[in-house]
Amino acid sequence: MLMVAILPLPALFHLILRWVVSFEAIYFSYFAYSKAKIGWMIAFAIMAFFYNPLVPIIVTGSSWLMVCVLAALVTLLSIRFVQ
């Protein structure tokens, strides 16, 4: 879902994406904290900061592409390393 965000899609999709990713990031940040994986907790907290739907951080162009790719990478890597 995060990699689809780099496509030119309607604004509603990006709003829903912000909500889903921010809740996911907050949940996994807490989960990483409970497993004493502080580095992963910080990574997910930063992701929640960038995808916050209530006070959106406006990032455009190649910077947003980098945020999407890094968020997808963190999410995929966490599957293996946060257990």
PyMOL CGO cylinders between C-alpha atoms (Angstrom):
from pymol import cmd
from pymol.cgo import CYLINDER

trace = [
    CYLINDER, 0.00, 0.00, 0.00, 2.85, 2.38, 0.75, 0.3, 1, 1, 1, 1, 1, 1,
    CYLINDER, 2.85, 2.38, 0.75, 4.46, 1.87, -2.63, 0.3, 1, 1, 1, 1, 1, 1,
    CYLINDER, 4.46, 1.87, -2.63, 1.14, 2.63, -4.37, 0.3, 1, 1, 1, 1, 1, 1,
    CYLINDER, 1.14, 2.63, -4.37, 1.26, 6.07, -2.72, 0.3, 1, 1, 1, 1, 1, 1,
    CYLINDER, 1.26, 6.07, -2.72, 3.88, 7.23, -5.22, 0.3, 1, 1, 1, 1, 1, 1,
    CYLINDER, 3.88, 7.23, -5.22, 1.31, 6.99, -8.04, 0.3, 1, 1, 1, 1, 1, 1,
    CYLINDER, 1.31, 6.99, -8.04, -0.87, 9.99, -8.91, 0.3, 1, 1, 1, 1, 1, 1,
    CYLINDER, -0.87, 9.99, -8.91, -4.05, 8.94, -7.11, 0.3, 1, 1, 1, 1, 1, 1,
    CYLINDER, -4.05, 8.94, -7.11, -6.99, 10.96, -5.74, 0.3, 1, 1, 1, 1, 1, 1,
    CYLINDER, -6.99, 10.96, -5.74, -6.51, 12.99, -2.58, 0.3, 1, 1, 1, 1, 1, 1,
    CYLINDER, -6.51, 12.99, -2.58, -8.97, 10.76, -0.71, 0.3, 1, 1, 1, 1, 1, 1,
    CYLINDER, -8.97, 10.76, -0.71, -6.65, 7.77, -1.20, 0.3, 1, 1, 1, 1, 1, 1,
    CYLINDER, -6.65, 7.77, -1.20, -3.75, 9.71, 0.31, 0.3, 1, 1, 1, 1, 1, 1,
    CYLINDER, -3.75, 9.71, 0.31, -5.89, 10.83, 3.24, 0.3, 1, 1, 1, 1, 1, 1,
    CYLINDER, -5.89, 10.83, 3.24, -6.96, 7.25, 3.97, 0.3, 1, 1, 1, 1, 1, 1,
    CYLINDER, -6.96, 7.25, 3.97, -3.34, 6.15, 3.57, 0.3, 1, 1, 1, 1, 1, 1,
    CYLINDER, -3.34, 6.15, 3.57, -2.24, 8.70, 6.17, 0.3, 1, 1, 1, 1, 1, 1,
    CYLINDER, -2.24, 8.70, 6.17, -4.80, 7.39, 8.67, 0.3, 1, 1, 1, 1, 1, 1,
    CYLINDER, -4.80, 7.39, 8.67, -3.97, 3.73, 8.09, 0.3, 1, 1, 1, 1, 1, 1,
    CYLINDER, -3.97, 3.73, 8.09, -0.19, 4.18, 8.16, 0.3, 1, 1, 1, 1, 1, 1,
    CYLINDER, -0.19, 4.18, 8.16, -0.24, 6.46, 11.19, 0.3, 1, 1, 1, 1, 1, 1,
    CYLINDER, -0.24, 6.46, 11.19, -2.33, 3.97, 13.22, 0.3, 1, 1, 1, 1, 1, 1,
    CYLINDER, -2.33, 3.97, 13.22, -0.10, 1.13, 12.04, 0.3, 1, 1, 1, 1, 1, 1,
    CYLINDER, -0.10, 1.13, 12.04, 3.03, 3.07, 12.98, 0.3, 1, 1, 1, 1, 1, 1,
    CYLINDER, 3.03, 3.07, 12.98, 1.70, 3.96, 16.43, 0.3, 1, 1, 1, 1, 1, 1,
    CYLINDER, 1.70, 3.96, 16.43, 0.70, 0.34, 17.06, 0.3, 1, 1, 1, 1, 1, 1,
    CYLINDER, 0.70, 0.34, 17.06, 4.04, -1.06, 15.94, 0.3, 1, 1, 1, 1, 1, 1,
    CYLINDER, 4.04, -1.06, 15.94, 5.90, 1.62, 17.87, 0.3, 1, 1, 1, 1, 1, 1,
    CYLINDER, 5.90, 1.62, 17.87, 4.16, 0.46, 21.04, 0.3, 1, 1, 1, 1, 1, 1,
    CYLINDER, 4.16, 0.46, 21.04, 4.75, -3.19, 20.11, 0.3, 1, 1, 1, 1, 1, 1,
    CYLINDER, 4.75, -3.19, 20.11, 8.47, -2.54, 19.54, 0.3, 1, 1, 1, 1, 1, 1,
    CYLINDER, 8.47, -2.54, 19.54, 8.65, -0.71, 22.87, 0.3, 1, 1, 1, 1, 1, 1,
    CYLINDER, 8.65, -0.71, 22.87, 7.06, -3.67, 24.65, 0.3, 1, 1, 1, 1, 1, 1,
    CYLINDER, 7.06, -3.67, 24.65, 9.71, -5.94, 23.09, 0.3, 1, 1, 1, 1, 1, 1,
    CYLINDER, 9.71, -5.94, 23.09, 12.52, -3.51, 24.13, 0.3, 1, 1, 1, 1, 1, 1,
    CYLINDER, 12.52, -3.51, 24.13, 13.37, -2.74, 20.49, 0.3, 1, 1, 1, 1, 1, 1,
    CYLINDER, 13.37, -2.74, 20.49, 13.96, 0.97, 21.01, 0.3, 1, 1, 1, 1, 1, 1,
    CYLINDER, 13.96, 0.97, 21.01, 15.45, 1.60, 17.55, 0.3, 1, 1, 1, 1, 1, 1,
    CYLINDER, 15.45, 1.60, 17.55, 12.38, 0.15, 15.87, 0.3, 1, 1, 1, 1, 1, 1,
    CYLINDER, 12.38, 0.15, 15.87, 10.15, 2.13, 18.22, 0.3, 1, 1, 1, 1, 1, 1,
    CYLINDER, 10.15, 2.13, 18.22, 11.86, 5.34, 17.12, 0.3, 1, 1, 1, 1, 1, 1,
    CYLINDER, 11.86, 5.34, 17.12, 11.62, 4.37, 13.44, 0.3, 1, 1, 1, 1, 1, 1,
    CYLINDER, 11.62, 4.37, 13.44, 7.87, 3.81, 13.72, 0.3, 1, 1, 1, 1, 1, 1,
    CYLINDER, 7.87, 3.81, 13.72, 7.42, 7.00, 15.75, 0.3, 1, 1, 1, 1, 1, 1,
    CYLINDER, 7.42, 7.00, 15.75, 9.11, 8.96, 12.94, 0.3, 1, 1, 1, 1, 1, 1,
    CYLINDER, 9.11, 8.96, 12.94, 6.85, 7.22, 10.44, 0.3, 1, 1, 1, 1, 1, 1,
    CYLINDER, 6.85, 7.22, 10.44, 3.79, 8.21, 12.51, 0.3, 1, 1, 1, 1, 1, 1,
    CYLINDER, 3.79, 8.21, 12.51, 5.08, 11.79, 12.53, 0.3, 1, 1, 1, 1, 1, 1,
    CYLINDER, 5.08, 11.79, 12.53, 5.33, 11.96, 8.73, 0.3, 1, 1, 1, 1, 1, 1,
    CYLINDER, 5.33, 11.96, 8.73, 1.99, 10.25, 8.09, 0.3, 1, 1, 1, 1, 1, 1,
    CYLINDER, 1.99, 10.25, 8.09, 0.08, 12.15, 10.79, 0.3, 1, 1, 1, 1, 1, 1,
    CYLINDER, 0.08, 12.15, 10.79, -3.37, 12.97, 9.30, 0.3, 1, 1, 1, 1, 1, 1,
    CYLINDER, -3.37, 12.97, 9.30, -4.35, 15.51, 11.96, 0.3, 1, 1, 1, 1, 1, 1,
    CYLINDER, -4.35, 15.51, 11.96, -1.41, 17.86, 11.45, 0.3, 1, 1, 1, 1, 1, 1,
    CYLINDER, -1.41, 17.86, 11.45, -0.10, 16.78, 8.04, 0.3, 1, 1, 1, 1, 1, 1,
    CYLINDER, -0.10, 16.78, 8.04, 3.53, 17.28, 7.16, 0.3, 1, 1, 1, 1, 1, 1,
    CYLINDER, 3.53, 17.28, 7.16, 3.62, 18.60, 3.60, 0.3, 1, 1, 1, 1, 1, 1,
    CYLINDER, 3.62, 18.60, 3.60, 6.33, 16.79, 1.64, 0.3, 1, 1, 1, 1, 1, 1,
    CYLINDER, 6.33, 16.79, 1.64, 6.35, 16.95, -2.15, 0.3, 1, 1, 1, 1, 1, 1,
    CYLINDER, 6.35, 16.95, -2.15, 8.11, 15.41, -5.12, 0.3, 1, 1, 1, 1, 1, 1,
    CYLINDER, 8.11, 15.41, -5.12, 11.17, 13.25, -4.66, 0.3, 1, 1, 1, 1, 1, 1,
    CYLINDER, 11.17, 13.25, -4.66, 11.20, 13.85, -0.90, 0.3, 1, 1, 1, 1, 1, 1,
    CYLINDER, 11.20, 13.85, -0.90, 7.77, 12.20, -0.60, 0.3, 1, 1, 1, 1, 1, 1,
    CYLINDER, 7.77, 12.20, -0.60, 8.99, 9.32, -2.76, 0.3, 1, 1, 1, 1, 1, 1,
    CYLINDER, 8.99, 9.32, -2.76, 11.88, 8.83, -0.35, 0.3, 1, 1, 1, 1, 1, 1,
    CYLINDER, 11.88, 8.83, -0.35, 9.53, 8.90, 2.67, 0.3, 1, 1, 1, 1, 1, 1,
    CYLINDER, 9.53, 8.90, 2.67, 7.25, 6.29, 1.05, 0.3, 1, 1, 1, 1, 1, 1,
    CYLINDER, 7.25, 6.29, 1.05, 10.13, 3.98, 0.14, 0.3, 1, 1, 1, 1, 1, 1,
    CYLINDER, 10.13, 3.98, 0.14, 11.72, 4.26, 3.59, 0.3, 1, 1, 1, 1, 1, 1,
    CYLINDER, 11.72, 4.26, 3.59, 8.38, 3.66, 5.32, 0.3, 1, 1, 1, 1, 1, 1,
    CYLINDER, 8.38, 3.66, 5.32, 7.77, 0.56, 3.19, 0.3, 1, 1, 1, 1, 1, 1,
    CYLINDER, 7.77, 0.56, 3.19, 11.29, -0.67, 3.89, 0.3, 1, 1, 1, 1, 1, 1,
    CYLINDER, 11.29, -0.67, 3.89, 10.95, -0.16, 7.66, 0.3, 1, 1, 1, 1, 1, 1,
    CYLINDER, 10.95, -0.16, 7.66, 7.63, -1.98, 7.64, 0.3, 1, 1, 1, 1, 1, 1,
    CYLINDER, 7.63, -1.98, 7.64, 8.99, -4.93, 5.67, 0.3, 1, 1, 1, 1, 1, 1,
    CYLINDER, 8.99, -4.93, 5.67, 12.18, -5.22, 7.72, 0.3, 1, 1, 1, 1, 1, 1,
    CYLINDER, 12.18, -5.22, 7.72, 10.25, -5.03, 10.97, 0.3, 1, 1, 1, 1, 1, 1,
    CYLINDER, 10.25, -5.03, 10.97, 8.41, -8.21, 10.07, 0.3, 1, 1, 1, 1, 1, 1,
    CYLINDER, 8.41, -8.21, 10.07, 11.68, -10.08, 10.40, 0.3, 1, 1, 1, 1, 1, 1,
    CYLINDER, 11.68, -10.08, 10.40, 13.40, -8.20, 13.21, 0.3, 1, 1, 1, 1, 1, 1,
    CYLINDER, 13.40, -8.20, 13.21, 10.61, -7.23, 15.63, 0.3, 1, 1, 1, 1, 1, 1,
    CYLINDER, 10.61, -7.23, 15.63, 9.20, -10.41, 17.07, 0.3, 1, 1, 1, 1, 1, 1,
]
cmd.load_cgo(trace, "trace")
